[in-house]
């Protein structure tokens, strides 16, 4: 199972690359948490990284709702650094569920894809 995800990940990442003007948004999803990074591929540098543990949520939310909140949080932090546009890297995961919720939250927060 893991090998198939890694093959999909390589296939997806071969087609995209992030620049300083338009970095790529990479997603990692575990069974419980989700995290995201904004990466400049030309300099091979992570510009911004967020994890669900960074969120200070007051009420109990579902995984999907937490992913949406993380997307909005990511968008706000990115805009403070002057990042407005990103290229999305789903990292071998299917575009549904928590991955989709994170992207929709980032769009809602003001990031352009």
C-alpha distances in whole Angstrom, upper triangle without the diagonal:
4,5,5,7,9,10,11,13,15,16,17,19,20,22,23,26,28,31,34,35,32,29,25,24,20,18,16,14,14,14,18,19,19,21,22,24,26,26,29,27,31,32,28,29,28,30,29,26,26,24,25,26,29,30,33,32,35,34,31,28,25,22,23,26,25,23,26,29,27,27,31,31,29,31,34,34,33,36,38,37,38,35,35,32,29,26,23,20,17,14,11,12,14,17,18,19,19,18,21,23,23,24,27,28,29,30,33,33,35,32,32,29
4,5,5,6,9,10,10,12,14,15,16,18,21,21,23,25,29,31,32,29,26,23,21,18,16,13,13,12,13,17,17,17,18,19,21,23,23,26,24,28,28,25,26,24,27,26,23,23,22,22,24,27,28,31,31,34,33,30,28,25,21,22,26,24,22,25,27,25,25,29,29,27,29,32,31,30,34,36,34,35,32,33,30,27,24,21,18,15,12,10,11,14,17,18,19,18,17,21,23,22,23,26,27,27,29,31,32,33,30,30,28
4,5,5,6,9,10,11,12,14,15,17,19,20,22,25,28,31,32,29,26,23,22,18,17,15,15,15,17,20,21,20,21,21,22,24,23,26,24,27,28,24,26,25,28,27,25,26,24,25,27,29,31,34,34,37,36,34,31,28,25,25,29,27,25,28,30,27,27,31,31,29,31,34,33,32,35,37,35,36,33,33,31,27,24,22,18,16,13,10,12,15,18,20,21,21,20,22,25,24,25,28,29,29,31,33,34,34,31,31,28
4,5,5,6,9,10,11,12,14,16,17,19,21,24,28,30,32,28,26,22,21,18,17,15,15,16,17,20,21,20,21,21,22,24,24,26,24,27,28,25,26,25,28,28,25,26,25,26,28,30,31,34,34,37,36,33,30,27,24,24,27,27,24,26,29,27,26,30,31,28,30,33,33,31,34,37,35,36,32,32,30,26,23,20,16,14,12,8,10,12,16,18,19,20,18,20,23,23,23,26,28,27,29,32,32,33,30,29,26
4,5,5,6,9,10,10,12,14,16,17,19,21,25,27,29,25,23,19,18,14,13,12,12,13,14,18,17,16,17,17,18,20,20,23,21,25,26,22,23,22,25,24,22,22,21,22,24,26,27,31,30,34,33,30,27,24,21,21,24,23,20,23,25,23,22,26,27,24,26,30,29,28,31,33,31,32,29,29,26,23,20,17,13,11,8,5,7,10,13,15,16,16,14,17,20,19,20,23,24,24,25,28,29,29,26,26,23
4,5,5,6,9,10,10,12,15,16,17,20,23,26,27,24,21,18,17,14,13,12,13,14,16,19,19,17,17,17,18,20,19,21,19,22,23,20,21,20,23,23,21,22,21,23,25,27,28,31,32,35,35,32,30,27,23,23,26,25,22,25,27,24,24,27,27,25,27,30,29,27,31,32,31,31,28,29,26,22,19,17,13,12,8,7,10,13,16,18,19,19,16,19,22,21,21,24,26,25,27,29,30,30,27,27,24
4,5,5,6,9,10,11,13,15,17,20,23,27,28,25,22,19,19,16,16,15,16,17,20,23,22,20,20,20,20,21,20,22,20,23,24,21,23,23,25,25,24,25,24,26,28,30,31,35,35,38,37,35,32,29,26,25,29,28,24,27,29,27,26,29,30,27,29,32,31,29,32,34,32,33,29,30,27,23,20,17,14,13,10,8,11,13,16,19,21,21,18,20,24,23,22,25,27,26,28,31,31,31,28,27,24
4,6,5,6,9,10,11,13,16,18,22,25,26,23,20,17,16,14,14,14,14,16,18,21,21,18,19,18,19,20,19,21,19,22,24,21,23,22,24,24,22,23,23,24,27,28,29,33,33,36,35,33,30,27,23,23,26,25,22,24,26,24,23,26,27,25,26,29,29,27,30,32,31,31,27,27,24,20,17,14,11,10,8,5,8,10,12,15,18,18,15,17,20,20,19,22,24,23,24,27,28,28,25,24,21
4,5,5,6,9,10,11,13,15,19,22,23,20,17,14,13,10,11,11,13,15,18,20,19,16,16,15,15,16,15,17,16,19,20,17,19,18,21,20,19,20,20,22,24,25,27,30,31,34,34,31,29,26,22,22,25,24,20,22,24,22,21,24,25,22,23,27,26,24,27,29,27,28,24,24,22,18,15,12,9,8,5,4,8,10,13,16,18,17,14,16,19,18,17,21,22,21,23,26,26,26,23,22,19
4,5,5,6,9,10,12,15,18,22,23,20,17,14,15,13,14,14,16,18,21,23,22,20,19,17,17,17,16,17,15,17,19,16,19,18,21,22,21,22,23,25,27,28,30,33,34,37,37,35,32,30,26,25,28,27,24,25,28,25,23,27,27,24,25,29,28,25,28,31,28,29,25,26,23,19,16,14,11,11,8,8,12,14,16,19,21,21,18,20,23,21,20,24,25,24,25,28,28,28,25,24,20
4,6,5,7,9,12,15,19,22,23,20,18,15,16,14,15,16,18,20,23,25,24,21,21,19,19,19,18,19,16,19,21,19,21,21,23,24,23,24,25,27,29,30,31,35,35,39,38,36,33,30,27,26,29,28,24,26,28,26,24,28,28,25,26,30,29,26,29,32,30,29,26,26,22,19,15,14,11,11,9,8,12,13,15,18,21,21,18,19,23,21,20,23,25,24,25,28,29,28,24,23,19
4,6,6,7,10,13,16,20,20,17,15,12,12,11,12,14,16,19,21,23,22,19,18,16,16,16,15,16,14,17,20,17,19,19,20,21,20,21,22,24,27,27,28,32,32,36,35,33,30,28,24,23,26,25,21,22,25,23,21,24,25,22,22,26,25,23,26,28,26,26,22,22,19,15,12,10,7,8,7,7,10,11,12,16,18,18,15,16,19,18,16,20,22,20,21,24,25,24,21,19,16
4,5,5,7,10,14,17,18,15,13,10,11,10,12,13,16,19,22,24,22,19,17,15,14,14,12,13,11,14,16,14,16,15,18,18,18,20,21,23,26,26,28,31,32,36,36,34,31,29,25,24,27,25,22,23,25,22,20,24,24,21,22,25,24,21,24,26,24,24,20,21,18,14,11,10,7,9,7,9,12,14,15,18,21,20,16,18,21,19,17,21,22,20,21,25,25,24,20,19,16
4,6,8,11,14,18,19,16,15,12,14,13,16,17,20,23,26,28,26,23,21,19,17,17,15,15,12,14,17,15,17,18,20,21,21,24,25,27,30,30,31,35,36,40,39,38,35,33,29,28,30,29,26,27,29,26,24,27,28,24,25,28,27,24,27,29,27,26,23,23,20,16,13,13,10,12,11,12,15,17,17,21,24,23,20,21,24,22,20,24,26,23,24,28,28,27,23,21,18
4,7,11,14,17,18,15,14,12,14,13,16,18,21,24,27,28,26,23,22,19,18,17,15,15,13,15,18,16,19,19,20,22,22,24,25,28,30,30,31,35,36,39,39,38,34,32,29,27,29,29,25,26,28,26,23,26,27,23,23,27,26,23,25,28,26,25,21,21,17,14,11,11,10,12,12,12,15,16,16,20,23,23,19,20,23,21,19,22,24,22,22,26,26,24,21,19,15
4,7,10,14,14,11,10,8,10,11,14,17,19,23,26,27,25,21,19,16,15,13,12,11,10,12,15,14,16,16,17,18,19,21,23,25,28,27,29,32,33,37,37,36,32,31,27,26,28,27,23,23,25,23,20,23,24,20,20,24,23,20,22,24,22,21,18,17,14,11,7,8,8,11,11,13,15,16,16,20,22,21,17,18,21,19,17,20,21,19,19,23,23,21,18,16,12
4,7,10,11,9,7,7,10,11,14,17,20,24,27,28,25,22,19,16,14,11,9,8,6,8,11,11,12,13,14,16,17,20,22,25,27,27,28,32,33,37,37,36,33,32,28,27,28,27,24,24,26,23,20,23,23,19,19,22,21,18,20,22,20,19,15,16,13,10,8,10,9,13,13,15,17,19,18,22,24,23,19,20,22,20,18,21,22,19,20,23,23,21,17,16,13
4,7,8,6,4,5,8,10,14,17,20,24,27,28,24,21,18,14,12,9,7,5,5,7,10,9,10,11,11,13,15,18,20,23,26,24,26,29,31,34,35,35,32,31,28,26,27,26,22,23,24,21,18,20,21,17,17,19,18,14,17,19,16,15,12,13,10,8,7,9,10,13,14,17,19,20,19,23,24,23,19,20,22,19,17,20,20,17,18,21,20,18,15,14,12
4,5,5,5,8,11,13,17,20,24,27,30,31,27,24,21,17,14,10,8,5,6,6,8,10,10,11,11,14,16,19,22,25,28,26,27,31,32,36,37,37,34,34,31,29,30,28,25,25,26,23,20,22,22,18,17,20,18,15,16,18,15,14,11,12,10,9,9,12,13,17,18,21,23,24,23,26,28,26,22,23,24,21,19,22,22,19,19,23,21,19,16,15,14
4,6,6,9,12,15,18,21,25,28,31,31,28,24,21,17,14,10,9,6,8,7,8,10,10,11,9,12,15,19,22,25,27,25,26,30,31,35,36,37,34,34,31,30,30,28,25,25,25,22,20,21,21,17,16,18,16,13,14,15,12,11,9,11,10,10,11,14,16,19,20,23,25,26,25,28,29,27,24,24,25,22,20,23,22,19,19,22,20,18,15,15,15
4,6,10,13,16,19,23,26,29,32,32,29,25,22,18,15,12,11,9,11,11,12,14,13,14,12,14,17,20,23,26,28,26,27,30,32,35,36,37,34,34,31,29,29,28,25,24,25,22,20,20,20,17,15,17,16,12,13,15,12,10,8,9,8,8,10,14,16,20,21,24,25,26,24,27,29,27,23,23,24,21,19,21,21,17,17,20,19,16,13,12,12
4,7,9,13,16,20,23,26,29,29,26,22,19,16,13,10,9,8,10,11,13,13,13,13,11,13,16,18,21,24,26,24,25,28,30,33,34,34,31,31,28,26,27,25,22,22,22,20,17,18,19,15,14,16,15,12,13,15,13,11,8,8,5,5,7,10,12,16,17,21,22,23,21,23,25,23,20,20,21,18,16,18,18,15,15,18,17,14,11,10,9
4,7,10,13,16,20,23,26,26,23,19,16,13,10,6,5,5,7,9,10,10,10,9,9,10,12,15,18,21,23,22,23,26,28,31,32,32,30,29,26,25,25,24,20,20,21,18,16,17,17,13,13,16,14,11,13,15,12,11,8,10,7,5,6,9,10,14,15,18,19,21,19,22,23,21,18,19,20,17,15,18,18,14,15,18,17,15,12,11,10
4,6,10,13,16,20,23,23,20,17,14,10,8,6,5,7,8,11,12,11,11,10,10,11,12,14,16,19,22,21,22,25,26,30,31,30,27,26,23,22,23,21,18,18,19,16,14,16,17,13,13,16,15,12,14,17,15,14,11,11,9,5,4,6,6,10,11,14,15,17,16,19,20,18,15,16,17,14,12,16,16,13,14,18,17,15,12,11,9
4,7,10,13,17,20,20,17,13,10,7,6,5,6,9,11,14,15,13,12,10,10,9,9,11,13,15,18,17,18,22,23,27,27,26,24,23,19,18,19,18,14,15,16,13,11,13,14,10,11,14,13,11,14,16,14,15,11,12,10,6,6,5,6,8,10,13,13,15,14,16,17,15,11,13,14,11,9,13,13,10,12,15,14,14,10,11,9
4,7,10,14,17,17,14,11,9,6,5,6,7,11,11,15,16,13,12,10,11,10,9,11,12,14,17,17,18,22,23,27,27,26,23,22,18,17,19,17,14,15,16,13,12,15,15,12,13,16,15,13,17,19,17,18,15,15,13,10,9,7,5,6,6,10,11,13,13,15,16,13,10,13,14,11,11,14,15,12,15,18,17,17,14,14,12
4,7,10,13,14,11,7,6,4,7,9,11,14,15,19,19,16,16,13,14,12,10,10,10,12,15,15,16,20,20,24,24,23,20,18,15,14,16,14,11,13,14,11,10,14,14,11,14,17,16,15,18,20,19,20,17,17,16,13,12,9,7,6,6,9,9,11,11,13,13,10,7,10,12,9,9,13,13,12,15,17,17,18,15,16,14
4,7,10,11,9,6,5,6,9,12,13,17,17,21,21,18,17,14,16,14,11,11,9,11,14,15,16,20,20,24,23,22,19,17,14,14,16,14,11,14,15,12,13,16,16,14,16,19,18,18,21,23,22,23,20,21,20,16,15,12,10,8,7,9,9,12,12,14,13,10,9,12,13,11,12,16,16,15,18,20,19,21,18,20,18
4,7,8,6,4,7,9,12,15,17,20,21,25,25,22,21,18,19,17,14,12,10,10,13,15,16,19,19,22,22,19,17,14,11,11,14,12,10,13,15,12,13,17,17,15,18,21,20,20,23,25,24,26,23,23,22,19,18,14,12,10,9,10,8,11,12,12,11,8,8,11,12,11,13,16,16,16,19,20,20,22,20,21,20
4,5,5,6,9,12,15,18,20,23,24,27,27,24,23,20,22,19,16,14,11,11,13,16,16,19,19,22,21,19,17,14,11,13,15,13,12,15,17,14,16,19,19,18,21,23,22,23,26,27,27,29,26,27,26,23,22,18,16,13,12,13,11,13,15,14,13,10,11,15,15,14,16,19,18,19,22,23,23,25,24,25,23
4,6,8,12,15,18,21,23,27,27,31,31,28,27,24,25,22,19,17,14,12,14,17,17,20,19,22,20,17,15,13,10,12,15,13,12,16,17,16,18,21,21,20,23,25,25,26,29,30,30,32,29,29,28,25,24,21,19,16,15,15,12,14,16,15,12,11,12,16,15,15,18,20,20,21,24,25,25,27,26,27,26
4,7,10,14,17,21,23,27,28,31,31,28,26,23,24,21,18,15,12,10,11,14,14,16,15,18,17,14,12,10,7,11,13,10,11,14,15,14,16,19,18,18,22,23,23,24,27,28,28,30,28,28,28,25,25,21,20,17,17,17,15,16,17,16,13,11,13,16,15,14,18,19,18,20,23,23,23,26,25,27,26
4,7,10,14,17,20,24,25,28,28,25,23,20,21,17,14,11,8,6,8,11,11,14,14,17,16,14,12,11,8,10,12,9,9,12,13,11,13,16,15,15,18,20,19,20,23,24,25,27,24,25,25,22,22,19,17,15,15,16,14,16,16,15,13,10,11,14,13,12,15,17,16,17,20,21,20,23,22,24,23
4,7,11,14,17,20,21,25,25,22,20,17,18,15,11,9,6,6,9,11,11,15,15,18,18,16,14,12,9,10,11,9,7,10,11,8,10,13,13,12,15,17,17,17,20,22,22,24,21,22,21,18,18,15,14,12,12,14,12,14,14,13,11,8,8,12,11,9,12,14,13,14,17,18,17,20,18,20,19
4,7,11,13,17,18,22,21,19,17,13,14,11,8,6,4,6,9,10,11,15,15,19,20,18,16,15,12,13,14,11,8,11,11,8,9,12,11,10,13,15,14,14,18,19,18,20,18,19,19,16,16,14,12,12,12,14,13,15,15,15,14,11,10,13,12,9,12,15,13,13,16,17,16,18,16,19,18
4,7,10,13,15,19,18,16,14,10,11,8,6,6,7,9,12,11,13,16,18,21,22,21,19,18,15,14,15,13,10,12,12,9,8,12,11,8,11,13,12,12,15,16,16,17,15,16,15,12,13,10,10,10,10,14,13,15,14,16,15,12,10,12,12,9,10,13,12,11,14,16,15,16,14,16,15
4,6,10,12,15,15,12,10,7,8,6,4,6,9,12,14,13,15,19,20,24,25,24,22,22,18,18,19,16,13,15,15,11,11,13,12,9,11,13,11,10,14,15,13,15,12,14,14,11,11,10,10,11,11,15,15,18,17,18,18,15,13,15,16,12,12,16,15,12,15,17,16,16,13,15,15
4,7,10,13,12,11,9,6,6,5,6,9,12,15,17,16,17,21,22,26,27,27,25,24,21,20,21,19,16,16,17,13,12,14,13,9,10,13,11,8,12,13,11,12,9,11,10,8,9,9,10,12,13,16,17,19,18,20,20,18,15,16,17,13,13,16,15,12,14,17,15,15,12,13,12
4,6,9,9,7,6,4,6,7,9,12,15,18,20,19,20,24,26,30,31,30,28,27,24,23,24,22,19,20,20,17,15,18,17,13,14,16,14,11,14,16,13,14,11,13,12,9,10,11,10,13,13,17,18,20,20,22,23,20,17,19,20,16,16,19,19,15,18,20,18,18,14,15,14
4,6,6,6,5,6,7,10,12,15,18,22,23,22,24,27,29,33,34,34,32,31,28,27,28,26,23,23,24,20,19,20,19,16,16,18,16,13,15,16,13,13,11,13,12,10,10,12,12,16,16,19,21,23,22,25,26,24,21,22,23,20,18,22,21,18,19,22,21,19,16,16,15
4,6,5,7,8,10,13,14,18,20,24,26,24,26,30,32,36,37,36,34,33,29,28,30,28,24,25,26,23,21,23,22,19,19,22,19,16,19,20,17,17,15,17,14,12,11,13,12,15,15,18,20,22,22,25,27,25,21,23,25,21,20,23,24,20,22,25,23,22,19,18,17
4,6,8,11,12,15,17,21,24,27,29,27,29,33,35,39,40,39,37,36,33,32,33,31,28,28,29,26,24,26,25,21,21,24,21,18,20,21,18,18,16,18,16,14,14,16,16,19,18,21,24,26,26,29,30,28,25,26,28,25,23,26,26,23,24,27,26,24,21,20,19
4,5,9,10,14,16,20,22,26,27,26,28,31,34,37,39,39,37,36,33,32,33,31,28,29,29,25,24,26,24,21,21,23,20,18,20,20,17,17,16,18,17,16,16,18,17,21,20,23,25,28,27,30,31,29,26,28,29,25,24,27,27,24,25,28,26,25,21,22,21
4,7,9,12,14,18,20,24,25,24,26,30,32,36,37,36,34,34,30,30,31,28,26,27,27,24,23,25,23,20,21,23,20,18,20,21,17,18,16,19,18,15,15,16,15,18,17,20,22,25,25,28,29,26,23,25,27,23,23,26,26,23,25,28,26,25,21,22,20
4,6,9,11,15,17,21,22,21,23,27,29,33,34,34,32,32,28,28,29,26,24,25,25,21,20,22,20,17,18,20,17,15,18,18,14,16,14,17,17,15,15,16,15,18,17,21,22,25,25,27,28,25,23,25,25,22,21,25,24,21,23,26,23,23,20,20,20
4,6,7,11,14,17,18,17,19,23,25,29,30,30,28,28,25,25,25,23,20,21,21,17,17,19,17,13,15,17,14,12,15,15,13,14,13,16,15,13,14,14,14,16,15,19,20,23,23,25,25,22,20,22,22,18,18,22,21,18,20,23,20,20,17,19,18
4,7,11,14,17,19,16,19,22,24,28,30,30,28,28,25,25,25,22,20,21,20,16,16,17,15,12,13,14,11,9,12,12,9,11,9,13,13,12,14,15,15,18,18,21,22,24,23,25,26,22,20,22,22,18,18,21,19,16,18,21,18,17,15,17,17
4,7,10,14,15,13,15,18,20,24,26,26,24,25,22,22,21,19,17,17,16,13,13,14,11,8,10,11,8,7,11,11,9,11,10,13,13,12,14,14,15,16,17,20,21,23,22,23,23,20,18,20,19,15,15,18,16,14,17,18,15,16,14,16,16
4,7,10,12,10,12,16,18,22,23,23,21,22,19,19,19,16,14,15,15,11,11,13,11,8,11,12,9,9,13,13,12,15,13,15,16,14,15,14,14,15,15,19,18,21,20,21,21,17,16,18,17,14,15,17,16,13,17,18,16,17,15,17,17
4,7,8,7,9,12,14,18,20,19,18,18,16,16,16,12,11,13,11,8,9,11,8,7,10,11,9,10,14,14,14,16,15,16,17,15,17,15,15,15,16,19,18,20,19,20,19,15,14,16,15,11,13,16,13,12,16,17,14,16,15,18,18
4,5,5,7,11,13,16,17,17,15,16,13,14,14,10,10,12,11,7,10,12,10,9,13,14,12,14,17,17,17,20,18,20,20,18,19,17,16,16,16,19,17,19,19,19,17,13,13,16,15,11,14,16,14,14,18,18,16,19,17,20,20
4,5,6,9,10,13,14,13,12,12,10,11,11,7,8,10,9,6,10,12,10,10,14,15,14,16,19,19,20,22,20,21,22,20,21,19,18,17,17,20,18,20,19,18,16,12,13,15,13,11,14,16,13,14,18,18,16,19,18,21,21
4,5,8,9,13,14,13,13,14,12,15,14,10,11,14,12,10,13,14,12,13,16,16,15,18,20,20,21,24,22,24,25,23,24,22,21,20,20,23,21,23,22,22,19,15,17,19,17,15,18,20,17,17,21,21,19,22,21,25,25
4,6,9,13,15,15,15,16,15,16,15,11,12,14,11,9,12,13,9,10,14,13,12,15,17,17,18,20,20,21,23,21,23,21,21,21,21,24,22,24,23,23,21,17,18,20,17,15,17,19,16,16,19,19,17,20,19,23,23
4,6,9,11,12,12,14,13,14,12,9,10,11,8,7,11,11,8,10,13,13,12,15,17,17,19,21,20,21,23,22,23,22,22,21,22,25,23,24,23,22,19,16,17,18,16,13,16,17,14,14,18,17,15,18,19,22,23
4,6,9,11,12,14,14,16,13,10,13,14,10,10,14,13,11,13,16,15,15,18,20,19,21,24,23,24,26,25,27,25,26,25,26,28,26,27,26,25,22,18,20,21,18,16,20,20,16,17,21,19,17,20,21,25,26
4,6,7,8,11,12,14,11,9,12,12,9,10,14,13,11,15,17,16,17,20,21,21,23,25,25,25,27,26,28,25,26,25,26,28,25,26,25,23,20,17,19,20,17,16,19,19,15,17,20,18,17,21,22,25,26
4,7,9,13,14,16,13,11,15,15,12,14,17,16,15,18,20,19,20,23,24,24,26,28,28,28,30,29,31,29,30,28,30,31,29,29,28,26,22,20,22,23,19,19,22,21,18,20,23,21,20,23,25,28,30
4,6,10,12,14,11,10,14,14,12,14,17,17,16,19,21,21,22,25,26,26,29,30,29,29,31,30,31,29,30,28,29,31,28,28,26,24,20,18,21,22,18,18,22,21,18,21,23,21,20,24,26,29,30
4,7,10,12,10,9,13,14,12,14,17,17,17,20,22,22,23,26,27,28,30,32,30,30,31,30,31,28,28,26,27,28,25,25,24,22,18,16,19,20,17,17,21,20,18,21,23,21,21,25,26,29,29
4,7,8,6,6,10,10,10,12,14,15,15,18,20,20,21,24,25,26,28,30,28,28,28,27,28,25,25,23,24,25,22,22,21,18,14,12,16,16,13,14,17,17,14,18,20,18,19,22,23,26,26
4,5,5,6,9,10,11,12,14,16,16,18,20,21,23,24,26,27,29,30,28,28,28,26,26,23,23,21,22,23,19,19,18,15,11,10,14,14,11,13,16,16,14,17,20,18,19,23,23,25,25
4,6,5,6,9,10,10,12,15,15,16,18,20,21,22,24,26,27,28,26,26,26,24,24,20,20,17,18,19,16,16,15,13,9,7,10,12,9,10,14,14,13,16,18,18,18,22,21,23,23
4,5,5,6,9,10,11,13,14,15,17,19,20,21,23,25,26,27,24,24,23,21,21,18,18,16,18,18,15,14,13,10,7,5,8,9,6,8,11,11,10,13,15,15,16,19,19,21,20
4,5,5,6,9,10,11,12,14,16,17,19,20,21,23,25,26,24,23,23,22,22,20,20,18,20,21,18,18,16,13,10,8,11,11,7,9,12,11,9,13,15,13,14,18,18,20,21
4,5,5,6,9,10,10,12,14,15,16,18,20,21,23,24,22,22,22,21,22,19,19,17,19,21,17,18,16,14,11,8,11,12,9,8,12,12,10,12,15,14,14,18,18,20,21
4,5,5,6,9,10,10,12,14,15,16,18,20,21,22,20,20,19,18,18,15,16,14,16,17,14,15,13,12,9,6,7,9,6,5,9,9,8,10,13,13,13,16,15,18,17
4,5,5,6,9,10,11,13,14,15,17,19,20,21,19,18,18,17,18,15,16,15,18,19,16,16,14,12,10,8,9,8,5,5,7,7,4,7,10,9,10,13,13,15,16
4,5,5,6,9,10,11,13,14,16,17,19,20,18,18,19,18,20,17,19,18,20,22,19,19,17,16,14,11,12,12,9,7,10,10,6,9,11,10,9,13,14,17,18
4,5,5,6,9,10,11,12,14,16,17,18,16,17,17,16,17,15,16,15,17,20,17,18,16,16,14,10,11,12,9,6,9,10,7,8,11,11,10,13,13,16,16
4,5,5,6,9,10,10,12,14,16,16,14,14,14,13,14,12,14,13,16,18,16,17,14,14,13,10,10,10,8,4,6,7,4,4,8,8,7,10,9,12,13
4,5,5,6,9,10,11,13,15,15,14,13,14,14,16,15,17,17,19,22,20,20,18,17,16,13,13,13,10,8,9,8,5,5,8,7,5,8,9,12,14
4,5,5,6,9,10,11,13,14,13,14,15,15,17,16,18,18,20,23,21,22,20,20,18,15,15,15,13,10,11,12,8,8,11,10,7,10,11,14,16
4,5,5,6,9,10,11,12,10,11,12,12,14,13,15,15,17,20,19,20,18,19,18,15,13,14,13,9,10,11,9,7,10,11,8,10,9,12,14
4,6,5,6,9,10,10,9,8,10,10,13,13,15,16,19,22,21,21,19,19,19,16,15,15,13,10,10,10,8,5,8,8,5,6,6,9,11
4,5,5,6,9,10,10,10,13,13,17,17,19,20,22,25,24,25,22,23,22,19,18,18,16,13,13,14,11,8,11,10,6,8,9,12,15
4,6,5,7,9,9,10,13,13,16,17,18,20,21,25,24,25,23,24,23,20,19,19,18,14,15,16,13,10,13,13,10,11,10,14,16
4,5,5,6,5,7,9,10,13,14,16,18,20,23,23,24,22,23,23,20,18,18,17,14,13,15,13,10,12,13,10,9,8,11,13
4,5,5,5,6,9,11,15,16,19,21,23,26,26,27,24,25,25,22,20,20,19,16,15,16,14,11,12,13,9,8,8,11,14
4,5,7,9,13,14,18,19,21,23,25,29,28,29,27,28,27,24,23,23,22,19,18,19,17,14,15,16,12,11,12,15,17
4,6,9,12,13,16,18,20,22,24,27,27,29,27,28,28,25,23,24,23,19,19,20,18,15,16,17,14,13,12,15,17
4,6,9,11,15,17,20,22,24,28,28,29,26,28,28,26,23,24,23,20,18,20,18,15,15,17,14,12,11,12,15
4,6,8,11,13,16,19,21,24,24,25,23,25,25,23,20,20,20,17,15,17,16,12,13,15,12,10,8,9,11
4,7,11,13,16,18,21,24,24,24,22,23,24,22,20,19,19,16,14,15,14,11,10,12,10,7,5,6,9
4,7,10,13,16,18,21,21,22,19,21,23,21,18,17,18,15,12,14,14,11,10,13,12,9,6,5,6
4,6,9,12,15,18,18,19,16,19,20,18,15,15,16,14,11,13,14,10,10,14,13,11,7,6,5
4,7,10,12,15,15,16,14,17,19,18,14,14,16,14,11,14,15,12,12,16,16,14,10,8,6
4,6,9,12,12,12,11,14,15,14,11,11,13,11,8,12,13,11,11,15,15,14,11,10,7
4,5,8,9,11,10,13,15,14,10,12,14,12,10,14,15,13,15,18,18,18,14,14,11
4,6,6,7,7,10,12,11,7,9,12,11,10,13,15,14,15,18,19,19,16,15,12
4,6,9,10,13,14,13,10,12,15,13,13,16,18,17,18,21,21,22,19,19,16
4,7,9,12,14,13,11,13,16,15,15,18,20,19,21,23,24,25,21,21,18
4,6,8,10,10,8,10,13,13,13,16,17,17,19,21,22,23,21,20,18
4,6,8,10,8,9,12,13,12,15,17,17,18,21,22,23,21,20,17
4,7,8,6,5,9,10,9,11,14,14,15,17,19,20,17,17,14
4,6,6,5,8,10,10,11,13,15,15,17,19,20,19,19,16
4,6,5,6,9,10,11,12,14,16,16,18,20,19,20,18
4,5,5,6,9,10,10,12,14,15,16,19,17,19,17
4,5,5,6,9,10,11,13,14,15,17,15,16,14
4,5,5,6,9,10,11,12,14,16,14,14,13
4,5,5,6,9,10,10,12,14,14,15,14
4,6,5,6,9,10,10,13,11,13,13
4,5,5,6,9,10,11,9,10,9
4,5,5,6,9,10,10,10,10
4,5,5,6,9,9,11,12
4,5,5,6,6,8,9
4,5,5,5,6,8
4,5,7,9,11
4,6,9,12
4,7,10
4,7
4
